[in-house]
Amino acid sequence: MQSSLTTGRVPLQLLKLSLPMVWGVLAVLAFSLADTYFIAQLGTNELAAISFTFPVVSILASVAMGLGTGAASVIAREIGKGNRQTVQRLTTDSLLLSFLIVGILAALGLMTITPLFTALGAGSVLLPMIRDYMGIWYLGMVFLVVPLVGNSAIRASGNTMVPSLIMTFAAAANIVADPLLIFGWGPFPALGIQGAALATVLSRAGTLVASLAFLHFRERLLLFTLPSLATLAKSWYRLLFIGVPAAATNLISPLSVGVITGLIARYGAEAVAGFGLASRIEAVALIVPLAISASIGPFVGQNWGAQRYDRVKQALQLSFYFCLGWGVIISILLAMSSSQVIAWFDGNPDVISSANIYLTLVPISYGALGIVLTASSASNALGKPAPAMGMSLSRLLLLYIPLAYLGSQLFGIAGIFGAACLSNGIVGLGAWLWQSRWISPLPRATSEKISTLPEVVVR
């Protein structure tokens, strides 16, 4: 273990961190798309059943990502300080915490499948399918949460290549296993929707083995001695201090999307379909900003721990400018080609129209959204989760939803999408100003760790 991100040229370091993450994000998207595609081949009921599971899976994934964010934040800062024993303790304790939380959530999930999904509106036809899928998914939940936390610890060390390779392996394994277990082939029986869940669990199981093996055999970061209760409690407090707000922040997005979908539903099923299609295209367009935001955390954490504040400032400014440039390029490309891209997926003119409105208006703000994502990641990396939560609350709850309602009354569906653009822009500007004021003053450090720098002023 070494502070690999505290020396060297900042632009080159960010590039080395971000490029593997682009591939990793693509792998995650491929994993999700493969599941959706193969389950859709089973029929409309199966696709509807799996759609009912999305909110629950998203909530549990948000918990896992929150734990990962907390682990990455505290581990990266301790690496920057050069505290190897503390890094080992925090890495091990973060995995122990994830095992404990998985056990609690899986037990609760298994006991509440029927009442929960009945409350969500699933009928008697879909409930057996949901039980078949979620029963297996809950039992294999450990293979989702623990590798995510483990990969976050690996990224905190400055290595984004290995987590990306692990995610790519999972996506490839899932794409191969899905048709074999869903439809059957040779010795493999056709298991239908249960096969989809089993394929997900088995492919994720490989990531658990790979992540833990790398942490133990390559990085030597896992301890096999039991800590005292006081030590364990201290570690878990540090992890949850970042992880709980990060998980709550992650939950805001799916909740707000549900409200916005309700507003769009007033304009018909075609409008909802267009919104959903545009959102999937948007996910691809935002791969680069997402990769940058995922990469900035380890860099900021290590350099903050090493008191290399000049490098923190330079990294944030470079990332912000790159996000703005990327946003300009993508908005122009989508404005020129969105109609043709949408038509590849759906030829319905009403679907094309609503999706085209979205992809004409919202991408104008992608640069600002990239700044928000990057600033939020940096905030968590610094051990300050409140600004990240504030940005998310402001963008989605205080601005987007009220403006979308007002916009729908004044301008129809275009007003809803315009509200997304406006809220991204306002909070993006606020994120830039926050970065300028929060990290001030920033002393110019040498290439060595400086322990005598004045305290950073927090305003």
C-alpha positions, 0 to 999 in steps of 0.5 A, a space after each residue: 500500500 502506498 499513496 500512489 496519487 499524491 505525486 505525479 502530474 495531476 492530469 495524467 493521474 486523473 486520466 489513469 483513474 478515469 479510463 478504467 472507470 468508463 469501461 467499468 460503468 459500461 460493464 454495469 450497464 451491460 449487466 442490467 441491459 442483459 437481464 432486461 433483454 432476456 427476461 423480456 423474451 419470457 413474456 410481458 408478465 415476467 417483464 412486469 414482475 421484474 419491473 416491480 423489483 426495481 425500486 426495492 433493488 435500487 433501495 438496497 443498492 443505494 445502501 450498498 453504495 453508501 457503505 462503499 462511499 464511506 469505506 472509500 472516503 476513510 480508507 483513501 484519507 488514511 492511505 494519504 496519511 501513510 497509516 497502513 495499520 489503520 487502513 487494514 483495520 478500516 478495510 476489514 471492518 468495512 467488510 464485517 459491517 457489510 456482512 452484518 447489514 446484509 444479514 439483517 436486510 436479507 432476513 427482513 426481505 425474505 419475510 416481507 416479500 408478499 406484503 411489500 410487493 402487494 403494497 406496491 401493487 403486484 397482483 396475484 398473477 405476478 406475485 409468484 414470479 416476484 417471490 421466485 426472483 426475490 427469494 433467490 436474490 435476497 439469499 445472494 444479496 451478500 454477493 452484491 453488497 460485499 464486493 461493492 464495498 471491497 471494490 471501493 476499498 481497492 479504488 481508494 488505493 488508487 487502483 481503478 483497473 482491477 474493480 473495472 475488470 471485476 465488473 467486466 467479468 461479472 457482466 460477461 458471466 451474466 450475459 453467458 449465464 442468463 440464456 443458459 439458466 432462463 431458457 435452458 440448454 443441454 444439461 441446464 434446465 429452463 428455470 425462467 425468472 428463477 434462472 435470471 436471479 440465479 444467473 445474477 447471484 452466480 456472476 456476482 459470487 465470482 466478484 466476491 471471490 475476486 475482490 477479497 482475493 485481491 485485497 488479501 493476497 495483493 494488497 495485504 489489507 485484510 486482518 484475521 484478528 478480532 478487534 475489540 468492541 471499542 475499536 470496531 465501534 470506532 471504525 463503524 462510526 467513521 464508516 457510517 458517518 459518511 455511508 448513511 448520508 451517502 445512502 440517503 443521497 442515493 435514495 433521493 434520485 429514484 424517489 424523485 424519478 417516481 414523482 416526475 414519472 407521475 407528472 409525465 404519465 398525464 401525457 399518456 403512455 407514449 410520453 412515459 415510454 419516451 421518457 424512459 427511453 431518453 433516460 437510458 440514452 442519457 445513462 450512456 451519454 453520462 458515462 464519462 462524467 460518472 467515471 470522473 466522479 467515481 475517480 475523483 474520490 480516491 484522488 481527493 481523499 489521498 491528497 487531502 490526507 497527505 495535505 496536498 491541498 494544491 493537488 486537490 484544487 487542481 484536480 477539481 478544477 480540471 474535472 469541472 472544466 472537462 465536464 463542461 467540455 463534455 457536456 457541450 459536445 454531447 448536447 450538440 451531438 444529441 441535438 443533431 442525432 437524437 431523433 435517429 437514435 430514438 427511432 432505432 429503439 421505437 418507431 412510434 412518433 409520439 414516443 420519438 417526440 417526447 424523447 426528442 424533447 428531453 434529449 434536446 433540452 436536458 443535455 444542455 445542462 450535462 456539464 453542470 450535472 457533471 460538476 454536481 456529481 464530481 463535487 458530491 464525490 469530492 465532498 464525501 471523500 473529504 469526510 463532509 457528507 452534508 454538502 453532497 446531500 445538500 446538492 442532491 436535495 436542492 437539485 431534485 427536491 427543492 428545485 426539480 420537482 416544484 419547477 417540473 410541476 410549474 413547468 407542466 402547467 405552463 409549457 406541458 411536457 417540455 416544461 417538465 424537461 426544461 425544469 431538469 435542465 434549469 435545476 441542474 444548471 443552478 446547482 452546478 453553479 452552486 457546486 462550483 462556488 462551494 468548491 471555490 469557497 470551501 477549500 480556501 486558502 490552499 497552500 502550495 505544497 511540495 511533492 513531499 507530504 507536508 505536516 506543517 501546513 496551516 489549517 484549511 478554512 471552512 466557511 
